[in-house]
C-alpha cells in the first residue's frame, strides 16, 4: 500500500483530498503544517506528498527543499498545491525540487489523476 501525505493548514482541503483518495490503495496521512509534515515524512517515508505552499511556520517550499536535500527522502514525489497568484512561490518551489503543481481550486479528479500517475 502506497503512502500519501496531505499537508495543508486548511482542514477542509485535507478532508477533500483524503476523501478523494480513500477509494484507492493508499494509506492516507495528514499534517496541518510544515513541522508536522517533516516529522511524518521522516518517520513514514510516503511515496507522494501533496504539499500546500502557504502555511504558517515552515512553509511548503522549505519542506520541499528539506525533503529533496535528504538522500533518504529525495525520491519522495512532491506535488505542490498553489493558488493561481503564487507565481513567485511556484518558481521557488521549482528551484527547491518540486515534481509538479496542482493549482487551487482543483477538482478531486485532478488530484486522483496526479497521484495515480506519480505512484505508478
N, C-alpha and C positions, 0 to 999 in steps of 0.2 A: 504494500500500500504506500503510495507516494504522499509525502507530507507537503502541505501548502500552508504557508503562514500569511495571514491577512493583517496588515498593520495600518491602522487609521485611527485618528483621535475621535472620529465620529462613529458612535455606536451603530447608527442606522446603516452606514456604509458597510461596516464589518458584518452586520447581520444579513444584509442583502447578498453580499458576496458569499458568505458561508452557506446561505440557503441555496444559492445558485450551484455551488459545488457539491452540495450534500448528496446528490444522487449518483455521483461518480465514485470511483475507487480511490478516494483521497482521505487522509487524516487531516482534518482542518484544525489549525492552531490560530490563535488570535492574540494580538497585542495592541494596546491603546497608545503606545508612544515608542520612540526610538530606543530608549533604555531597556524597556521590557522586550522589545524586538531583538536586540542584540543578545540578551540573555537566552531567549528561546532559540535563536539561530545557532548560538554556540553549543547549546545543550541538545537540540533536536535535529540539527542538520536538515532543514527542509529542502526539497527539490526546487521549489518555487516560492519566492516572497513577493506578494502584492503589496507594494510599499508607497504610502502617501508621501508626497514631498513635504508639504507644510504640516509640521507638528510642533507642539511646544517642546522645549528642551532640545533633545537630539533629533534633528530633522532627517528626512528621508535621504537626502543627498549624503549626509555624514554617515548614516547607516550603510548605504551602498558602498561608500568609499572604504569603510572598515571591513566589510564583507569581502570585497574584491582584493583588498590588500592582504588578507589572511590566506596562506596557501591551503589550509584545511577547508576553507569555505568558498574560495573563489569560483568554484564550479556551480555555486548556487545561482539559479536564474533570478534576476531582479527585474520585476515589472513595476515601473513607476506609475503611480496614479497622480495625474496632474490636472489642474484646471487649465482651460484654454489660454488664459492670460499669463501663465507662468513660463514664458519663453526663456527668460534668463535662468530660472531654476532648471528648466529642461536641458539647457546647454551644460550647466554644472553637473547634472545627473549623468549626462552622456560622458563627460570627462571623467566622472567617478567610476564609470564602467557599467551603467545600467544597460540591460539587454534589450528592453523595449518599453514602450509607453502605452498607457491607456488614458484617454482624455475624459475627464468628468464633464458632464454627466455621461455615463457609459451604460450600455444595455447589458443585462445579465448574459445574453448570448455572446457578446464580445468577450466577457470575462472567461466564459467556458471555453470558447474557441482558442484564446491565447494560452490558457493553462493546458489544455489538451495538446496543443501544438508544442509547447515548451517541455512537457514531461514525457513526450513520446520517445 
